[in-house]
Amino acid sequence: MKLAENIPGLAAPKIRIANLTKQFAARGGTFTAIDNISLDIAPGTFFVIVGPSGCGKTTLLRILAELEKPSSGTVEVRADRPGRPSNSMVFQGDSIFPWMTVWDNAAYGLKLRGLPEAEVKETVGHYLDKTGLTKFARHYPHQLSGGMKQRVSIARAFANDPEILLMDEPFSALDEQNKTLLQEEVLRIWEADKKTVVFITHSVDEAVTLGDKIMVMSAHPGNVKAIIDVPFARPRNVLELRSQPAYGEMVYNIWGHLREEVQRAKAQEEART
């Protein structure tokens, strides 16, 4: 991934993806996970990706995270401040270090970069407070619930102050109550930072609740089927937003885009078995 220069006075996307294709070696040839994706994401956008299983959502995120290399095409992230990490990622499952306390997990990226102890203390304290974890700073992961572990992951990601924040279905394993609470938590923290976020979810409700823009991906091989602007004002209250008729209409409309791709993905799966 290329880290692009920030040119003063020149409007530029935070993320620019051009003609991106990713193929994997497979029995009898190659498997194309994503095919010729091009899109721009503006700075400070909460960009959500939905699509059927197997459409390449996570592959795209892993390329943004520099965990995979594209087969062709380019990805550029505009650098606003030298020295910041290009990205931080919050995974679907439990990804915090079990041998570290909550505090040490949240401080991990900052200490790895060799930041001054006073700055680490201030930053970690700030995000533990924002995520309601201050009282649990000296606890270990085995002493925490699933929702609290994801709070630690979120605190660690925001504390590291990356150029972009990547989130791969971070709430999918949680019950509905914890999921709603963490959605509100992320929205509240994001409002203060307005960091560029790329967020994957299978839930259209979650996409509309959190996003500024929603990209609907096609069934395999993954491409851009539609990019939809979310018109709801910020800051957002999750429960109040979901009570609005316009919210339900938007969820229904996005399902209209997605339904055909889900059915096509199901047909592809049945043809392989």
N, C-alpha and C positions, 0 to 999 in steps of 0.2 A: 504494500500500500504506500502511496506517495503522500507525503505531508506537504501541502501546498503553502506558498507564502501568502501572508495577509498583506494586501496592497492597500494603503490608506486611500480612502475616497472612492474605492472601486467596490461596487456591490458584487458580492460573490457568494455562492452557496457554501454552507459549512461542509456538506458532503456532496461530491459529484461522482456518480457512477456512470460509466460510458461503455456500452456494448459488452457488458460483463457476462461471460459464459464460464460455467464450471462443469467439467466432465470427470468421471471416475472410471478407472479400469474395471471392466466387468467381464463375466464369462461370455466369450464370443464377440467381444468388441468393447464399446464404451457406453457408459450410462451418463446422460446429460441431466444434471440436477437443475441447473438454471440456464436459461438460454437468452442471451442478448438483451440483458436488462440495462436500461438507461434511465436515470432519474437524478434530479437535484433536490437536496434538502436544505432549506434555509436555516440560518443560525437561530437557535432558541426554539426550534420546532419540536413538538412531541409527536414523533412520526410512528404510527402503528401499522404493523403488517399482519394481515389475516389471510388465510388460504387453507385449502384442504391438506390433509396429512400427505406428506411426501412431495409437496410442491417446491421444496427448496428454501423455505423460510430460514431454517436454522443454518443451512449452508451459506446463505447470504450474510447472516449475522456473523458467522465464523470467519468469513472473508473480511468483513469490517473489523473484526477483532484481531486480524492477522494470525488466526489459527489455521487458516487454509489459504492457499494461493489460487488466484483465478487461472483458468486455462487460457483465457484471452480476455481482452478488455482492461479497463483501468478503474481504480478507486482512488479518489483524492479526498483528504480531509484538510480543511484550511486551518492552519495553526494560528491561534490568536496570541498565545504567550509562549515564548521559547521555554523549554524545560519541563512543560507539563507532559504527562503521559498522553499518548494519542487516544487511548480508550480505557474504560473499565467495564467489566461485564458482570451482570448478576444472572446466575444460571437458574435453571428450572429446579434443580434439586439442591440439597444441602451442600454448600461449597465452602463453608468456613472451616478453619483449621481446628480440629478437636482438642489439640494439646495447648491451644492459646486461649486466654481469657477474652471476654467480649472486647475489652479495651485494646488488647494487643492485636486482635483480629482487625478492628477498625483502624488501628494505627499502622498496619502492616505496609501498605503502599507508601506511606509518608516516610517511614523509617528506611524502607528500601531505597528511597531516593536521597536519603541522607539529610533531610530537612532538620533545622534546629529544634532542639527538644521543646523549647517554649512554643514554637509554632505548631508542633505535633500535638502538644497538650491542649492548646487553644482550639485547634481544628477538630480533634477527636471529641473533646468535651462538647463542642457546639453540636456535632451530629449525633452524639449519643443523647443529648438533650432533645434534639428534634425528633428522634425516633423513640423516645420514651425509655431509653436503656440506661440512663445514668445510675439508677439504683442497682443495676446488674453488671456494672463495669468489671467487677472481679469474678464474675461467674464464668464457668466453662460451658461449652455448648451442650454437654449432656444434662446440664441443669436447666435448659431452656426448652420451651415449647417450639413447635415447628414455625409458628408465626413469628416468634421472637428471633429465631435463627435467621429468618429472612430479613428481619429488621437489621440484624447485624450486617448482613450482606449489603443491604441498601446503604447503611451508614458508611461502610468501608468504601463503597463505590463513589458516593458523593464526596467523602472526605479526601479521596485521592485527587479530586479536581481534574478529571480528564478532559480532553478536548470534546469527546463525545461519550455518552453513556449508553451501553447496550444491555438490553434486558430480554432474556429468553424465557418466556412464560413463567415469570418468577412466582406467580401466585397459584399456579394450576393445581398444586398438591394440597392447598389449604381449603378448609371448610368455608362456607359462604360468608359467615360472620367475620372471620379473620381476613378473608379476601377483601371485603368491603372496607374494613379498617385500614388495611395496608394500601389500598387504592387511595383512600383519603390522605394517608400519610405521605405517599409519594407525591400526590398533587400539591400538598402543602409545602413540602421541601422544594419541589420543582419551581413553584411560584417565586420563591426567594432567589433561586439560582438562574432560572430560565436556561438551563443547560440543554444542548441538543441531545435528544433521546431517540433511539430506535428501539422499539418495543414489539416483541412478537407475542401474539395470543391466538388461541382458537376461539375466544369468546368475542362475539360481535358487541355484546353489552359492554365488556371491558374496553374494547377499542373506542367506542363512542364516548364512554365515560372519561377516558384519559386523553384522547388524541386531539391534535390540531388537524392532522391529515391522516387518512387511512388508505393504505395501498392494499387492494385486493389482488392476490396472485392467482394465476391460472393453475390448473392441475398440471402434473408433470408433462413436459419439462416446464419449470416455473418461469413465468414472465409476468409483466404488469398487465392485469386485466382492466383495472380502474384505479384512479386516485381521487379520493373524495375529501372535500373540505368539511370539517366539523364546525358548524356555525355558533355553537353555544359559548356564551361569554365566560370569562374567567374573572376571579376564582370560581371554582365549581364545588358545590356540595353534592356528593354522590347521590344521596337519597332524594334530595329535592330535584336534582336533574332528572332522575329516573321516573319521577312522578309527572313530568311534562308530556303532553301528547306529542309534541314535536320530537321528543326523544324516541318514543315508540315508533313513530313514522320513519325516523332515520334508521333505526335498527332493522326495521322491515325492509327498507329500500336496499340496505347493504346486503341483507340476506338474499335479495333478488339477484344481486351480482354474484354472490357466492354459491348459491344453490346449484347452479348448472355445473360449476367446477367441482363441487363435492360429489355430485352424481357421476361426473366424468372420471374422477379419481377412483370412485368405488368400482366403476366398470373396468378400469384398468387393472385394479387389484384382482377382481374376479377372473379376468382374462389370464392372469399370471398363475392362478391356482387351479 
